[in-house]
Amino acid sequence: MYILGINAYHADSSAAIFKDGVMIAATEEERFTRVKHWAGFPVLAIRFCLQEAGITLNEVDYITIGRDPRAKFMNKLNYLRKNPSLVFGAIKRFRNSQEVTSLENEFKKIDADIPYAALNGKIKNVEHHRSHLASAFFASPFEESAILSIDGSGDFTTTMIAVGRGNKIEVLDSVDFPVSCGLFYTAFTQFLGFPHYGDEYKVMGLAPYGKPNYTEKVKQLLNFLPNGLYSWNEAYFIQPTKAGFKYENHIPSVGNLYSPKFVELFGAPRAKGEDLTQYHKDLAASVQRVTEELIFYILKKLKERTGLENVCVAGGVAQNSVANGKIAEATGFKGVYIPSAGHDAGISMGSALYYYNHELDQPRAKPVYSAYTGARFSNDEIEAFLQSREIKYRRLDDEALYDVVTNKLIEPGVVGWFNGRAEFGPRALGARSIIADPRNAKAKDLLNAKIKRRESFRPFAPSILKEYTGDYFTKTDPVPFMEKVFPIKPEKHSEIPAVTHVDGTGRLQTVDKEVSPMYYALIDTFRKKTGVPILLNTSFNENEPIVNSPAEALDCFLRTQMDMLVLENCVIERQ
């Protein structure tokens, strides 16, 4: 049985395809369109998935859409009764939802020969947050688990709690739009001068440079409720629909969510180009602290309610790796699973899993520990491409490759590493990565200024061989998707300064030999030469989606100051 899951007409549009519950391929549409957070119909991602599965659209048994316009219909009507000025915007969104309910027509762009009747009845809508819940629980190793989905919004819900047992998910409760932990964080992100959709991670990166001196002020905006959920003080926010949430040319954007009362409380927002002051850093630290407190409050109450030992978390707020790294310690849960695509791209994967497991009552597949489900290219394809561009290169066997690359890193040099299938999700995990020597104290500033061209406070991640985690970090949980931040042991800070954040932590990736054999071998070669089983790892891009093809990798290499580019076994060095 083949199920094609998609996230369409929503930020981070994507597609995923399963055969008998096992994921064959999954990828974001932005990897092909080269537009961050692209939000249209994922035509190119679907074509890729079908190609990887070796089937036609007509051979797909079900097509699941991670969105259900009928969800919470009465709640939506009550909201409009209380906010009549929003009716016009609601009509526009209804028209958009009509597009979603008529997706059969979009598939004509993929295969125009398939008659409408062949697709009729195959399309199944799965609520946004149920898709998030499924993307985490059904991919996890847990037979039973508490589950939390928490993000900006989707299908009029912003937070959903549930229990997963076997192949079923039971929803316990939810928070209605517009009250939202994600939008709360977005309002402060905008106030701190980061206006673009998806900029929240910058606040998380800035927070360690400040002290949470304004925690009590920030908490005035939220109400922690006895039922384990929350509400907010709406006077401090502008309704997202009034603020101008929109998709122009399939690019998501939202106007300022903070109200005049918000400005009265926190002062003037940071202007474009204005320096980051200590106040801005302290406010970022305070927002991060309050967000963590809210997440932990929800999870502690959920643990009390369910009595379960494990938890799965998904949704945009589940990308807050700093909070994720503290969940077990702060809430009492023993096991914590977060998928590689916890954000909205994971909706495609989750909708398919929900329908297959929960609705069709099919058995679960093995746990998912690999994010390598995207595009791949052979050495022969890469050589043909490089020859067409008249690029000088060397093709090396594996052992010679590891030796040459690690020597370049030790020089020190910066290397673009393009290997195997691209990752599904926002993190580079050794398939589409820029790598450097973590011992080089200057590497962080060099990468931010000359390669990534981004804010100087942004940290870089350590990829560490799984079995050495306890030598460098105070916690030893597996972190396959770089989804958690752990404290680095104080005595190791000076050894790996390039990946030690200002607060002594690192957003690690534990590299498993079985999951990432070539990346593991590369790091192990570096370990044998230096004694350090870690590489600095950041995504292979420069203010764009992560590179997907050899052409994009080469272009990024040529316009930045990387020293070496590795495309599978082909090595290009800057002359």
C-alpha positions as CSV (number, residue, x, y, z in Angstrom):
1,M,0.0,0.0,0.0
2,Y,1.3,3.4,-1.0
3,I,0.4,6.6,0.8
4,L,1.4,10.0,-0.4
5,G,1.4,12.6,2.4
6,I,1.5,16.3,1.6
7,N,1.7,19.7,3.3
8,A,0.1,22.2,0.9
9,Y,-0.8,25.9,0.9
10,H,0.9,26.2,4.3
11,A,4.4,27.2,5.3
12,D,7.2,24.6,4.6
13,S,5.2,22.8,1.9
14,S,6.4,19.2,1.6
15,A,5.7,15.7,0.4
16,A,6.4,12.2,1.8
17,I,5.7,8.8,0.5
18,F,5.2,5.5,2.3
19,K,5.1,1.9,1.3
20,D,3.3,-0.3,3.9
21,G,4.0,2.2,6.6
22,V,7.7,2.6,5.8
23,M,8.9,6.1,4.6
24,I,10.6,5.8,1.2
25,A,11.2,9.5,0.6
26,A,10.3,12.9,2.1
27,T,11.4,16.4,1.2
28,E,10.4,20.1,1.4
29,E,9.3,22.0,-1.7
30,E,11.7,24.8,-0.8
31,R,14.7,22.5,-1.7
32,F,13.5,22.7,-5.4
33,T,12.0,26.2,-5.6
34,R,14.9,27.7,-3.6
35,V,12.5,29.9,-1.7
36,K,12.6,29.6,2.1
37,H,9.4,28.3,3.8
38,W,7.6,28.0,0.4
39,A,3.9,27.6,0.9
40,G,2.2,26.5,-2.3
41,F,1.4,23.1,-3.7
42,P,4.4,20.8,-3.5
43,V,4.5,19.7,-7.2
44,L,8.2,19.2,-7.4
45,A,8.4,17.4,-4.0
46,I,5.6,15.1,-5.1
47,R,7.3,14.3,-8.4
48,F,10.5,13.5,-6.5
49,C,8.7,11.2,-4.0
50,L,6.9,9.3,-6.8
51,Q,10.2,8.9,-8.7
52,E,12.0,7.5,-5.6
53,A,9.1,5.1,-5.0
54,G,9.2,4.1,-8.7
55,I,5.5,4.5,-9.1
56,T,3.0,6.8,-10.9
57,L,0.5,8.9,-9.2
58,N,-2.2,6.5,-10.3
59,E,-0.6,3.7,-8.3
60,V,-0.9,5.7,-5.0
61,D,-3.6,4.2,-2.8
62,Y,-4.2,7.3,-0.6
63,I,-3.2,10.9,-0.7
64,T,-3.3,12.6,2.8
65,I,-3.4,16.3,3.3
66,G,-2.2,17.6,6.7
67,R,-5.1,20.1,6.9
68,D,-8.8,19.8,7.6
69,P,-10.9,22.9,6.8
70,R,-13.8,21.3,8.7
71,A,-11.9,21.1,12.0
72,K,-13.4,23.2,14.9
73,F,-15.9,24.8,12.6
74,M,-18.2,26.0,15.5
75,N,-15.2,27.4,17.3
76,K,-14.3,29.4,14.2
77,L,-17.9,30.7,14.0
78,N,-17.9,31.8,17.6
79,Y,-14.6,33.5,17.1
80,L,-16.0,35.5,14.2
81,R,-19.1,36.5,16.2
82,K,-16.8,38.0,18.8
83,N,-14.6,39.6,16.1
84,P,-16.9,40.7,13.2
85,S,-14.2,42.9,11.7
86,L,-12.3,39.7,10.8
87,V,-15.1,38.2,8.6
88,F,-13.7,39.5,5.3
89,G,-10.3,38.0,6.0
90,A,-12.1,34.7,7.0
91,I,-13.8,34.6,3.7
92,K,-10.5,34.9,1.9
93,R,-9.1,32.1,4.0
94,F,-12.2,30.0,3.3
95,R,-11.5,30.4,-0.4
96,N,-8.0,29.2,0.3
97,S,-9.4,26.2,2.2
98,Q,-11.6,25.5,-0.8
99,E,-8.4,25.1,-2.8
100,V,-7.2,22.6,-0.3
101,T,-10.5,20.6,-0.6
102,S,-10.2,20.6,-4.4
103,L,-6.6,19.4,-4.6
104,E,-7.5,16.8,-7.2
105,N,-7.1,19.5,-9.8
106,E,-3.6,20.3,-8.7
107,F,-2.5,16.8,-9.4
108,K,-3.1,17.4,-13.1
109,K,0.2,19.4,-13.0
110,I,1.9,16.2,-12.1
111,D,0.1,13.8,-14.4
112,A,-2.4,15.4,-16.8
113,D,-3.4,12.0,-18.2
114,I,-5.0,10.7,-15.0
115,P,-8.7,11.2,-15.2
116,Y,-10.4,13.0,-12.3
117,A,-12.3,9.9,-11.3
118,A,-9.1,8.0,-10.7
119,L,-8.1,10.4,-7.9
120,N,-11.6,10.9,-6.5
121,G,-11.9,9.3,-3.1
122,K,-8.2,8.9,-2.6
123,I,-7.7,12.2,-0.9
124,K,-8.0,12.2,2.9
125,N,-7.8,15.3,5.1
126,V,-6.0,15.0,8.4
127,E,-6.2,17.8,11.0
128,H,-2.9,19.8,11.2
129,H,-2.1,19.0,14.9
130,R,-3.1,15.4,14.6
131,S,-0.6,15.2,11.8
132,H,2.1,16.7,14.1
133,L,1.2,14.2,16.8
134,A,1.5,11.3,14.4
135,S,4.8,12.5,12.9
136,A,6.3,12.2,16.4
137,F,4.6,9.3,18.1
138,F,4.3,6.8,15.2
139,A,8.0,7.4,14.3
140,S,9.1,7.0,17.9
141,P,10.4,3.8,19.6
142,F,7.6,4.1,22.3
143,E,4.7,1.6,22.5
144,E,2.8,4.2,24.6
145,S,3.6,7.9,25.1
146,A,2.3,11.3,26.0
147,I,2.3,13.6,23.0
148,L,2.5,17.4,22.6
149,S,2.0,19.4,19.4
150,I,2.7,23.1,19.9
151,D,3.2,25.8,17.2
152,G,1.9,29.0,15.8
153,S,-1.4,27.7,14.5
154,G,-3.1,25.2,12.2
155,D,-6.7,24.3,11.7
156,F,-7.7,26.8,14.5
157,T,-5.6,25.0,17.1
158,T,-2.2,26.1,18.5
159,T,-1.5,23.4,21.1
160,M,-2.8,19.9,21.4
161,I,-2.1,17.2,24.0
162,A,-2.7,13.5,23.5
163,V,-1.8,10.0,24.4
164,G,-0.4,7.4,21.9
165,R,-0.8,3.7,22.5
166,G,0.1,1.2,19.8
167,N,-1.3,2.4,16.5
168,K,-3.9,4.8,18.1
169,I,-3.8,8.5,19.2
170,E,-6.3,9.8,21.7
171,V,-6.5,13.6,21.8
172,L,-7.0,14.9,25.4
173,D,-7.3,18.7,25.0
174,S,-6.3,21.7,22.9
175,V,-5.8,25.4,22.8
176,D,-7.8,27.5,20.3
177,F,-6.4,30.1,18.0
178,P,-5.3,32.9,18.5
179,V,-3.9,32.0,21.9
180,S,-0.5,30.6,20.9
181,C,2.9,29.9,22.4
182,G,4.4,30.1,18.9
183,L,2.8,33.5,18.2
184,F,3.8,34.8,21.6
185,Y,7.4,34.0,20.7
186,T,7.0,35.5,17.2
187,A,5.7,38.8,18.7
188,F,8.9,39.1,20.7
189,T,11.0,38.0,17.7
190,Q,9.5,40.9,15.7
191,F,9.9,43.3,18.6
192,L,13.6,42.4,18.8
193,G,14.1,43.3,15.1
194,F,13.9,40.0,13.3
195,P,10.8,40.5,11.1
196,H,11.0,37.5,8.7
197,Y,8.8,34.4,8.9
198,G,10.8,31.7,10.7
199,D,13.3,34.1,12.5
200,E,12.4,32.8,16.0
201,Y,15.6,30.7,16.2
202,K,17.6,33.9,16.2
203,V,16.0,34.9,19.5
204,M,17.0,31.4,20.9
205,G,20.5,32.0,19.7
206,L,20.7,35.5,21.2
207,A,19.2,34.5,24.6
208,P,22.5,33.1,26.1
209,Y,24.1,36.6,25.7
210,G,21.6,38.0,28.2
211,K,20.2,37.5,31.6
212,P,16.5,36.7,32.2
213,N,16.0,40.0,34.1
214,Y,12.5,40.6,32.7
215,T,10.9,37.2,33.2
216,E,8.1,38.5,35.5
217,K,7.3,41.3,32.9
218,V,7.1,38.8,30.1
219,K,4.9,36.4,32.2
220,Q,2.3,39.1,32.4
221,L,1.4,38.2,28.8
222,L,0.5,34.6,29.6
223,N,-1.8,32.7,32.0
224,F,-0.9,29.2,33.1
225,L,-4.2,27.4,33.6
226,P,-5.0,24.7,36.2
227,N,-5.9,22.3,33.4
228,G,-2.3,22.2,32.3
229,L,-2.8,24.5,29.3
230,Y,-2.7,28.3,29.0
231,S,-4.3,31.5,27.8
232,W,-2.9,35.0,27.1
233,N,-3.6,38.6,27.8
234,E,-5.0,39.6,24.4
235,A,-4.5,43.3,25.1
236,Y,-0.7,42.9,24.4
237,F,-1.2,41.3,21.0
238,I,-2.7,42.2,17.6
239,Q,-4.9,39.5,16.2
240,P,-2.8,37.6,13.6
241,T,-5.6,38.0,11.0
242,K,-5.5,41.8,11.6
243,A,-1.7,41.9,11.6
244,G,-1.8,40.7,8.0
245,F,-0.8,37.0,7.9
246,K,-0.6,36.2,4.2
247,Y,1.1,34.1,1.5
248,E,2.2,36.3,-1.4
249,N,3.7,34.3,-4.2
250,H,3.6,31.3,-1.8
251,I,5.9,33.1,0.6
252,P,4.5,33.4,4.2
253,S,4.7,36.6,6.1
254,V,2.9,38.2,9.0
255,G,2.7,41.8,10.2
256,N,3.7,42.9,13.7
257,L,1.8,40.9,16.4
258,Y,2.6,43.2,19.3
259,S,0.2,45.9,20.3
260,P,0.7,49.5,21.6
261,K,0.2,48.1,25.1
262,F,3.1,45.7,24.5
263,V,5.2,48.7,23.5
264,E,4.2,50.6,26.7
265,L,5.4,47.6,28.7
266,F,8.6,46.8,26.9
267,G,9.6,50.1,25.3
268,A,10.3,51.0,21.6
269,P,10.9,48.0,19.3
270,R,14.4,47.5,17.9
271,A,14.6,49.4,14.6
272,K,16.1,48.0,11.4
273,G,19.9,48.3,11.6
274,E,19.9,49.2,15.2
275,D,22.6,47.6,17.3
276,L,21.6,44.9,19.7
277,T,21.8,46.3,23.2
278,Q,22.1,44.5,26.5
279,Y,18.4,45.2,27.0
280,H,17.6,43.3,23.8
281,K,19.8,40.4,24.9
282,D,18.2,40.3,28.4
283,L,14.7,40.4,26.9
284,A,15.6,37.5,24.6
285,A,16.8,35.6,27.6
286,S,13.6,36.4,29.5
287,V,11.4,35.3,26.6
288,Q,13.3,32.0,26.2
289,R,13.0,31.4,29.9
290,V,9.2,32.0,30.0
291,T,8.7,29.8,26.9
292,E,10.6,27.0,28.6
293,E,8.5,27.4,31.8
294,L,5.3,27.2,29.7
295,I,6.4,24.1,27.8
296,F,7.6,22.4,31.0
297,Y,4.3,23.3,32.8
298,I,2.2,21.8,30.0
299,L,4.4,18.6,30.0
300,K,4.5,18.2,33.8
301,K,0.7,18.4,34.0
302,L,0.5,16.0,31.0
303,K,2.7,13.6,32.9
304,E,0.5,13.9,36.0
305,R,-2.6,13.3,33.9
306,T,-1.3,10.3,32.0
307,G,1.2,8.7,34.3
308,L,3.4,7.8,31.3
309,E,7.2,7.7,31.2
310,N,7.8,8.9,27.6
311,V,6.8,11.9,25.6
312,C,6.9,12.9,21.9
313,V,6.9,16.5,20.9
314,A,6.2,18.1,17.5
315,G,5.2,21.5,16.0
316,G,7.1,24.6,15.3
317,V,7.9,25.3,19.0
318,A,9.4,21.8,19.1
319,Q,12.3,23.3,17.1
320,N,13.3,25.1,20.3
321,S,16.3,22.9,20.9
322,V,17.3,24.7,24.1
323,A,14.0,23.8,25.7
324,N,14.1,20.3,24.2
325,G,17.4,19.6,25.9
326,K,15.9,20.3,29.3
327,I,12.5,18.4,29.0
328,A,13.5,15.2,30.7
329,E,15.2,16.9,33.6
330,A,12.4,19.5,34.0
331,T,9.4,17.3,33.6
332,G,10.2,13.8,34.8
333,F,9.7,12.1,31.5
334,K,12.4,9.5,30.9
335,G,12.2,9.3,27.1
336,V,11.8,12.2,24.7
337,Y,11.4,11.8,21.0
338,I,11.3,14.7,18.5
339,P,11.2,14.0,14.8
340,S,13.7,15.5,12.3
341,A,11.0,17.6,10.8
342,G,9.1,18.7,13.9
343,H,8.0,21.9,12.1
344,D,5.3,22.1,9.4
345,A,7.2,20.2,6.8
346,G,6.6,17.2,9.0
347,I,2.9,17.5,8.4
348,S,3.3,15.5,5.2
349,M,4.9,12.6,7.0
350,G,2.5,12.9,9.9
351,S,-0.7,12.9,7.9
352,A,0.3,9.8,6.1
353,L,1.2,8.0,9.3
354,Y,-2.0,9.1,11.0
355,Y,-4.1,7.7,8.2
356,Y,-2.1,4.5,7.9
357,N,-1.8,3.6,11.5
358,H,-4.8,5.3,13.3
359,E,-7.5,5.3,10.6
360,L,-6.6,2.1,8.7
361,D,-5.5,0.3,11.9
362,Q,-2.2,-0.9,10.3
363,P,0.8,-1.9,12.4
364,R,3.6,0.5,13.0
365,A,6.9,0.4,11.2
366,K,10.3,0.5,12.9
367,P,11.3,3.7,14.7
368,V,12.7,6.5,12.5
369,Y,16.3,7.5,13.4
370,S,17.4,8.6,9.9
371,A,16.5,11.9,8.3
372,Y,18.1,11.0,5.0
373,T,15.1,10.8,2.7
374,G,15.8,13.5,0.1
375,A,17.6,13.9,-3.2
376,R,20.8,11.9,-4.0
377,F,23.3,11.9,-6.8
378,S,25.8,9.3,-8.0
379,N,29.5,10.0,-8.5
380,D,29.0,9.4,-12.3
381,E,26.2,12.1,-12.3
382,I,28.4,14.5,-10.4
383,E,31.4,13.9,-12.7
384,A,29.3,14.5,-15.8
385,F,28.0,17.8,-14.2
386,L,31.5,19.0,-13.2
387,Q,32.9,18.2,-16.7
388,S,30.0,20.2,-18.3
389,R,31.0,23.2,-16.1
390,E,34.7,22.6,-16.9
391,I,35.5,22.4,-13.2
392,K,38.8,20.8,-12.1
393,Y,38.3,17.9,-9.6
394,R,39.7,14.7,-8.2
395,R,37.7,11.6,-7.6
396,L,39.1,9.7,-4.6
397,D,38.2,6.4,-3.0
398,D,36.7,6.6,0.5
399,E,39.8,6.3,2.6
400,A,41.8,8.8,0.5
401,L,38.8,11.1,0.7
402,Y,38.6,11.1,4.5
403,D,42.4,11.7,4.6
404,V,42.3,14.7,2.2
405,V,39.3,16.3,3.8
406,T,40.5,16.0,7.4
407,N,43.9,17.4,6.4
408,K,42.1,20.4,4.9
409,L,40.0,20.9,8.1
410,I,43.2,20.8,10.3
411,E,45.0,23.4,8.1
412,P,42.5,25.0,9.1
413,G,40.1,25.1,6.2
414,V,36.3,25.1,5.6
415,V,34.8,22.3,3.6
416,G,31.4,22.0,1.9
417,W,30.4,18.3,2.4
418,F,27.7,16.9,0.0
419,N,27.1,13.3,0.6
420,G,24.2,10.8,0.2
421,R,20.5,11.7,0.5
422,A,19.5,15.2,1.7
423,E,18.0,15.5,5.1
424,F,14.3,16.0,5.8
425,G,13.9,18.9,8.1
426,P,15.7,22.2,8.9
427,R,19.0,20.7,10.2
428,A,22.0,19.7,8.2
429,L,23.1,16.3,9.6
430,G,26.2,15.5,7.5
431,A,24.5,15.1,4.1
432,R,24.4,18.8,3.1
433,S,26.8,20.4,5.6
434,I,29.6,23.0,5.9
435,I,32.2,21.6,8.2
436,A,35.2,22.9,10.1
437,D,37.6,22.2,12.9
438,P,35.8,22.7,16.3
439,R,39.2,23.4,18.0
440,N,39.7,26.5,15.9
441,A,38.6,29.5,18.0
442,K,38.3,31.7,15.0
443,A,36.1,29.3,13.0
444,K,32.8,30.7,14.3
445,D,33.5,34.3,13.4
446,L,35.0,33.3,10.0
447,L,31.9,31.2,9.1
448,N,29.4,33.8,10.1
449,A,31.2,36.6,8.3
450,K,32.6,35.0,5.2
451,I,30.5,31.9,4.5
452,K,27.1,32.2,6.1
453,R,27.0,36.0,6.1
454,R,24.7,36.2,9.2
455,E,24.6,37.6,12.7
456,S,27.7,37.1,14.7
457,F,25.9,35.8,17.8
458,R,24.6,32.7,15.9
459,P,26.2,29.4,17.1
460,F,27.4,26.4,15.3
461,A,26.7,22.8,16.1
462,P,29.0,19.9,17.1
463,S,28.5,16.6,15.3
464,I,30.0,14.0,17.7
465,L,30.5,10.3,17.4
466,K,27.7,8.7,19.4
467,E,29.8,6.7,21.7
468,Y,31.9,9.7,22.8
469,T,29.0,11.9,23.9
470,G,29.6,11.3,27.6
471,D,33.2,12.5,27.3
472,Y,32.1,15.9,26.2
473,F,28.5,16.5,27.3
474,T,26.9,16.3,30.7
475,K,24.0,14.2,29.2
476,T,24.3,11.1,27.0
477,D,20.9,10.8,25.4
478,P,21.0,10.1,21.7
479,V,20.3,13.2,19.6
480,P,20.1,12.0,16.0
481,F,18.4,15.1,14.6
482,M,20.3,17.9,16.3
483,E,17.1,18.6,18.1
484,K,18.5,19.2,21.6
485,V,21.0,21.5,23.3
486,F,23.1,20.0,26.1
487,P,25.7,21.5,28.4
488,I,29.3,20.8,27.4
489,K,31.6,19.7,30.2
490,P,33.5,22.8,31.5
491,E,36.9,21.2,31.1
492,K,36.1,20.7,27.4
493,H,35.1,24.3,26.5
494,S,38.7,25.3,25.6
495,E,39.2,22.2,23.6
496,I,36.2,22.8,21.2
497,P,35.6,26.6,21.4
498,A,34.1,26.9,17.9
499,V,31.1,24.8,18.9
500,T,30.8,25.9,22.6
501,H,28.1,28.6,22.8
502,V,28.6,31.5,25.1
503,D,26.6,29.8,27.9
504,G,28.7,26.6,27.7
505,T,26.2,24.5,25.7
506,G,26.1,22.9,22.3
507,R,23.3,21.9,19.9
508,L,24.7,18.5,19.3
509,Q,24.1,15.7,16.7
510,T,25.1,12.2,17.9
511,V,26.4,10.5,14.8
512,D,25.6,6.8,14.5
513,K,27.8,4.5,12.4
514,E,24.8,2.5,11.1
515,V,22.8,5.6,10.1
516,S,25.5,7.9,8.7
517,P,28.4,5.6,7.7
518,M,30.5,8.1,5.6
519,Y,30.0,11.1,7.9
520,Y,30.9,8.8,10.9
521,A,34.0,7.6,9.1
522,L,35.1,11.2,8.3
523,I,34.7,12.3,11.9
524,D,36.5,9.2,13.1
525,T,39.4,9.9,10.8
526,F,39.5,13.4,12.3
527,R,39.5,11.9,15.8
528,K,42.4,9.6,15.0
529,K,44.5,12.6,13.8
530,T,43.5,15.1,16.5
531,G,42.0,13.1,19.4
532,V,38.7,15.0,19.1
533,P,35.7,13.0,17.9
534,I,33.7,16.1,16.8
535,L,33.3,18.3,13.7
536,L,31.8,21.7,13.5
537,N,28.6,21.4,11.4
538,T,26.4,24.0,9.9
539,S,23.9,23.8,7.1
540,F,25.2,24.0,3.5
541,N,23.6,27.3,2.4
542,E,24.1,31.0,2.4
543,N,20.8,32.8,3.3
544,E,18.8,30.3,1.2
545,P,17.3,26.9,1.6
546,I,19.9,24.1,2.2
547,V,21.5,23.1,-1.1
548,N,19.8,20.2,-2.8
549,S,21.8,19.5,-5.9
550,P,25.5,19.5,-7.0
551,A,24.8,22.7,-9.0
552,E,23.5,24.5,-6.0
553,A,26.4,23.3,-3.9
554,L,29.0,24.4,-6.5
555,D,27.4,27.8,-6.8
556,C,27.4,28.3,-3.0
557,F,31.1,27.2,-2.9
558,L,32.0,29.7,-5.7
559,R,30.3,32.7,-4.2
560,T,31.6,32.2,-0.7
561,Q,35.1,31.6,0.8
562,M,35.0,27.9,1.4
563,D,38.3,26.2,0.8
564,M,37.1,22.8,-0.5
565,L,34.0,21.3,-1.9
566,V,33.3,17.6,-1.7
567,L,30.5,16.2,-3.9
568,E,30.3,12.5,-3.0
569,N,33.9,11.3,-3.8
570,C,34.7,14.3,-6.1
571,V,36.9,17.0,-4.5
572,I,37.2,20.6,-5.8
573,E,39.8,22.9,-4.2
574,R,39.9,26.6,-4.5
575,Q,42.8,27.6,-6.8
